[in-house]
């Protein structure tokens, strides 16, 4: 695993997933809610579901997803390399 390319690839992928998720909530909020429900073993989020997606929120979400996943993956690569030495 490369110390900068692997985190960059993972961060780019997760930022894209964040963007797609935001767009899904804008385009098809009921379908997005149904999908989330399947991922969380049937927990009913409909009582707290109030999507309010803004352009600024999308930008902050994509950027924070990128930064957090880059850092987490960078740490993972460092730990992995230390273990496999």
C-alpha positions in Angstrom: 0.0 0.0 0.0 1.3 3.4 -0.9 1.3 6.0 1.9 -0.3 8.8 0.0 -2.0 7.2 -3.0 -4.1 4.7 -1.0 -5.5 7.4 1.3 -6.1 9.7 -1.7 -8.0 6.9 -3.5 -10.2 6.0 -0.5 -10.9 9.7 0.3 -11.8 10.5 -3.3 -14.1 7.5 -3.4 -15.9 8.3 -0.1 -16.2 12.0 -1.0 -18.0 10.8 -4.2 -20.2 8.5 -2.2 -21.1 11.5 0.1 -22.0 13.6 -3.0 -24.1 10.7 -4.5 -25.9 10.3 -1.1 -26.7 14.0 -0.9 -28.1 13.9 -4.4 -30.1 10.8 -3.7 -31.7 12.5 -0.7 -32.6 15.6 -2.9 -33.9 13.5 -5.8 -35.6 10.6 -4.0 -35.8 11.1 -0.3 -38.2 8.2 0.3 -36.0 5.8 -1.5 -32.9 7.1 0.3 -34.7 6.5 3.7 -35.7 3.0 2.6 -32.1 2.2 1.7 -30.8 3.5 5.0 -33.4 1.4 6.8 -32.0 -1.7 5.2 -28.5 -0.9 6.3 -29.5 -0.4 9.9 -31.4 -3.6 10.3 -34.9 -2.1 10.0 -34.6 0.8 12.5 -37.4 3.2 11.7 -36.0 6.6 11.0 -39.2 8.0 9.6 -40.1 9.7 12.9 -36.9 11.8 12.8 -36.4 12.0 9.0 -36.5 15.6 7.9 -34.1 16.0 5.0 -32.9 19.6 4.6 -30.1 19.4 2.1 -28.4 22.7 1.3 -25.6 23.4 -1.2 -23.4 24.5 1.7 -24.2 21.3 3.6 -23.2 19.2 0.6 -19.9 21.0 0.3 -19.1 20.7 4.0 -20.1 17.0 3.9 -18.0 16.1 0.9 -15.0 18.0 2.2 -15.3 16.5 5.7 -15.8 13.0 4.3 -12.6 13.5 2.2 -10.5 14.8 5.1 -11.7 12.2 7.7 -11.3 9.3 5.3 -7.9 10.4 4.1 -6.6 10.7 7.7 -8.2 7.4 8.8 -6.7 5.6 5.7 -3.3 7.2 6.2 -3.3 5.9 9.8 -4.4 2.5 8.6 -1.6 2.3 6.0 1.0 3.3 8.7 -0.3 0.7 11.1 -0.5 -2.0 8.4 3.0 -1.3 7.3 4.3 -1.5 10.9 2.6 -4.8 11.5 3.8 -6.5 8.3 7.4 -5.5 8.7 
